Amino acid sequence: MIMRPTVIERNILTGSAAHEYMKKMVEMDQLVTAALVKNLLFTVKGAEKYSKIWKEEDLFNKEMLVEYAFKLLQHISEESARDNTPTFSTTEVAKYIGVSPQTINTWLREGKIIGVEKEGKKWSRIPGDAEVVFTNGKQVSIATLKANWETENEEPKVDEITYLEHSIKELEEKYGGPFEEVFGDKTIKELTEEDTDASIWWSYKARLASAKVSWHK
């Protein structure tokens, strides 16, 4: 399965290399390039808007054809980004990596985070497919770093019965025996205010009995 283009791959279509490639295409076969442009105008989402302002005769002008083709590449790059890719703040990214937000800002300035665009003088929010270049040369996407952080910080999921049995066992070990041996025939109403653990213990036992009954239904 082919994944959606990353922000880095989208930026390739808007760079100088792509513009030069369009020039070579026109020089190699102007007719095929013109046909490609016309077909893309009516197949790429949103590109039909250009058909209303571009002129048919410009397709026979090499310079204009290059500009039309390159403009379409830019449009395709923008359109492929409209996939609701999650974005993150510098604070969020710093948390996922284990550094300070100031470090993330420094890395952005130094180009150590690839695939983040500027909005005026400020950096835009960091997309999930942007990549951090670490000192060992390894590049890891923000989405992967986030997933790793969530896995490392995920609280273990324990069902109620397991939780209650574990809690009761801890109290048994603390008092050296099961509830009935430690507190005898006392009912919950007979326990003093000092018997906090006993109250909790009794509550755990009652909840465990109820949970087991519900589980077997």
VOGU-3710 file (C-alpha; in Angstrom, 3 decimals, decimal comma):
1> mimrptvier> 0,000/0,000/0,000  1,336/3,441/-0,943  1,155/5,927/1,920  0,175/9,576/1,548  3,045/11,887/0,536  4,959/13,234/3,506  5,519/16,963/3,900  9,070/16,415/2,620  7,809/14,671/-0,516  5,215/17,397/-1,065
11> niltgsaahe> 7,896/20,067/-0,828  9,888/18,339/-3,559  7,144/19,264/-6,042  7,459/22,939/-5,198  11,244/23,207/-5,320  13,712/24,315/-7,981  14,487/20,718/-8,976  10,852/20,155/-9,946  10,844/23,379/-11,969  13,949/22,255/-13,852
21> ymkkmvemdq> 12,352/18,876/-14,448  9,356/20,556/-16,070  11,716/22,439/-18,397  13,320/19,164/-19,463  9,921/17,590/-20,063  8,865/20,447/-22,326  12,131/20,290/-24,244  11,873/16,525/-24,585  8,266/16,455/-25,780  6,185/19,611/-25,711
31> lvtaalvknl> 3,112/17,868/-27,154  3,012/15,178/-24,445  3,593/17,759/-21,704  0,777/19,949/-23,023  -1,546/16,924/-23,117  -0,547/16,016/-19,561  -1,284/19,540/-18,331  -4,708/19,568/-19,996  -5,646/16,191/-18,562  -4,496/17,142/-15,067
41> lftvkgaeky> -6,558/20,326/-15,222  -9,725/18,263/-15,368  -8,756/15,335/-13,136  -6,902/16,835/-10,162  -9,292/18,133/-7,515  -9,523/21,917/-7,591  -7,288/22,295/-10,661  -10,218/23,103/-12,929  -10,081/26,683/-11,632  -6,981/27,246/-13,775
51> skiwkeedlf> -8,797/26,212/-16,955  -10,894/29,370/-16,654  -7,905/31,721/-16,611  -5,245/29,907/-18,659  -5,190/30,224/-22,425  -5,123/27,354/-24,919  -2,528/29,074/-27,097  -0,103/29,313/-24,160  0,295/25,541/-24,307  2,251/26,063/-27,523
61> nkemlveyaf> 4,613/28,497/-25,813  7,413/26,593/-24,096  7,988/29,091/-21,289  4,291/29,391/-20,502  3,859/25,617/-20,645  6,658/25,165/-18,113  4,986/27,641/-15,773  1,597/25,971/-16,189  3,054/22,523/-15,485  4,974/23,776/-12,443
71> kllqhisees> 1,880/25,557/-11,130  -0,001/22,289/-11,357  2,716/20,551/-9,351  2,372/23,201/-6,648  -1,389/22,726/-6,649  -1,023/18,931/-6,377  1,355/19,391/-3,449  -1,127/21,633/-1,647  -4,059/19,341/-2,405  -2,303/16,253/-1,098
81> ardntptfst> -1,783/18,063/2,214  -5,532/18,415/2,734  -5,836/15,142/4,633  -6,283/16,479/8,170  -2,764/15,396/9,090  -2,395/16,066/12,837  -0,078/18,874/13,871  1,668/19,518/17,163  2,988/22,462/19,145  6,663/22,783/20,076
91> tevakyigvs> 5,686/21,964/23,676  4,019/18,709/22,624  6,956/17,666/20,442  9,384/18,511/23,256  7,415/16,207/25,570  7,532/13,324/23,093  11,322/13,624/22,726  12,180/14,540/26,307  13,718/17,961/25,669  12,655/21,547/26,328
101> pqtintwlre> 10,455/23,613/23,950  13,447/25,954/23,566  15,472/23,036/22,188  12,748/22,305/19,630  12,816/25,946/18,507  16,601/25,751/18,173  16,328/22,554/16,135  13,791/24,221/13,846  16,165/27,109/13,202  19,068/24,723/12,596
111> gkiigvekeg> 17,049/22,585/10,196  17,153/19,514/12,426  13,393/19,091/12,051  12,553/18,531/8,392  9,166/19,280/6,884  7,996/22,304/8,899  6,944/25,447/7,081  7,112/29,051/8,190  4,056/31,274/8,450  5,546/34,714/8,038
121> kkwsripgda> 8,320/35,028/10,613  6,979/32,252/12,817  7,102/28,501/12,425  3,804/26,795/11,761  2,607/23,917/13,912  4,700/20,799/13,394  2,992/18,145/11,232  3,028/14,509/12,269  4,986/13,499/9,191  7,794/15,993/9,856
131> evvftngkqv> 11,045/14,259/10,785  13,584/14,931/13,523  17,216/14,405/12,519  19,094/13,130/15,565  22,841/13,416/16,134  23,372/9,821/14,972  21,839/10,758/11,610  18,648/8,785/12,169  15,430/10,499/11,044  12,231/9,766/12,968
141> siatlkanwe> 8,775/11,216/12,291  6,899/13,142/14,972  4,020/10,648/14,676  6,401/7,785/15,534  7,899/9,692/18,461  4,398/10,416/19,767  3,380/6,756/19,458  6,540/5,657/21,299  5,924/8,176/24,079  2,313/7,030/24,501
151> teneepkvde> 3,430/3,379/24,680  6,062/4,159/27,308  3,632/6,208/29,415  0,552/4,062/28,985  -0,984/2,938/32,254  -1,403/-0,823/32,434  -4,981/-1,899/31,881  -6,119/-4,259/34,629  -9,611/-5,669/34,947  -11,513/-5,056/38,193
161> itylehsike> -11,247/-8,618/39,489  -7,463/-8,708/39,035  -7,135/-5,285/40,679  -9,243/-6,281/43,699  -7,515/-9,640/44,164  -4,128/-7,911/44,070  -5,249/-5,234/46,555  -6,635/-7,846/48,967  -3,425/-9,885/48,739  -1,376/-6,791/49,666
171> leekyggpfe> -3,510/-6,284/52,797  -3,238/-9,971/53,716  0,541/-9,742/53,458  0,541/-6,528/55,502  -1,534/-8,045/58,368  -0,271/-11,621/58,099  -3,501/-13,372/57,198  -6,953/-13,158/55,584  -9,540/-10,643/56,739  -11,556/-13,141/58,843
181> evfgdktike> -8,499/-14,264/60,820  -7,302/-10,732/61,491  -10,614/-9,178/62,491  -12,584/-12,240/63,580  -16,339/-11,889/63,704  -16,420/-8,097/63,725  -18,899/-6,563/61,313  -18,104/-3,387/59,425  -20,259/-1,415/61,880  -18,188/-2,606/64,833
191> lteedtdasi> -14,897/-1,416/63,416  -13,456/1,732/64,993  -12,364/4,840/63,092  -8,771/3,687/63,471  -9,519/0,564/61,455  -9,213/2,359/58,123  -7,443/-0,508/56,415  -10,099/-2,899/57,660  -12,834/-0,802/56,109  -11,000/-0,699/52,796
201> wwsykarlas> -10,280/-4,402/53,004  -13,918/-5,256/53,682  -14,967/-3,000/50,772  -12,544/-4,782/48,421  -13,914/-8,176/49,417  -17,507/-7,073/48,847  -16,667/-5,564/45,454  -14,717/-8,665/44,429  -17,634/-10,952/45,247  -19,973/-8,724/43,257
211> akvswhk> -17,567/-8,488/40,286  -17,181/-12,265/40,133  -20,926/-12,752/40,115  -21,321/-10,217/37,279  -18,468/-11,813/35,320  -20,099/-15,263/35,427  -23,486/-13,997/34,228
//
